[in-house]
């Protein structure tokens, strides 16, 4: 189908983007890579009167480390995340997960912030952000607001971001002992089941763990029971296997669709939790 008619505007700063959004009086939408919005417009599930291009705002792009935190601009494309020397060195799970997204065309146009804000139930990065305890930095008419990943992903395509706000950046502490494993759809490379795991290990003991799940439910979520099964235990194959056994029950209601039944997803949650934890443990 063909989208409805719209006006196109380009913003050069975050404040200008917010001003244009306000001027659109509820009829505006931000667009960067467009991989989420344009398909919706073609199906006329979204009919913005004004498209505000934010892809060339300098403050929304780039990857940097400061004061022990890594910040990624929301407009940074997946290719730049996947090939970042800083991320490969300091927090490889992020670059590795980005490298599994879609295909080269998607990775060169799609943005990290767009993927997170859209919150597709099969997107990769929400699970990674949960495992890293990342923070979403939002700006709106009332100023800046910071939302932890654990509170950001609410439901199907629903996040804690107001219609008059913009996701400006994502910030997290670098973690080397983290990994992402997924079973992907062959055509789109979206996750049928994806698990991101982050471990804090001290002298062979797991101090704490964070495990994020995507692809299996209405939205990305943490596997709290898996984290509790790992905390305080010696890092071993047996510990990982025991934690993986409680992964599926911890996931709650499981989705069923043309790609996989709920029963199959439930079985794969256990498998890919084990794989993610094993890969993270190998870096400990």
VENRALIN-V334351 format. One record per helix or strand. SS is the DSSP state (H for helix, E for strand). FROM is the first residue (numbers start at 0). LEN is the number of residues. If there is no record, write none. Layout:
SS/FROM/LEN  SS/FROM/LEN
//
This chain:
E/6/4  H/13/10  E/27/4  H/36/6  E/49/4  H/57/3  E/62/4  E/68/5  E/76/1  H/77/5  H/84/6  H/91/8  H/103/6  E/110/1  H/111/7  H/124/7  E/134/6  E/142/6  H/148/4  E/152/3  E/157/2  E/165/8  E/177/7  E/190/12  E/204/10  E/220/2  H/223/7  E/233/1  H/236/9  H/246/4  H/261/21
//
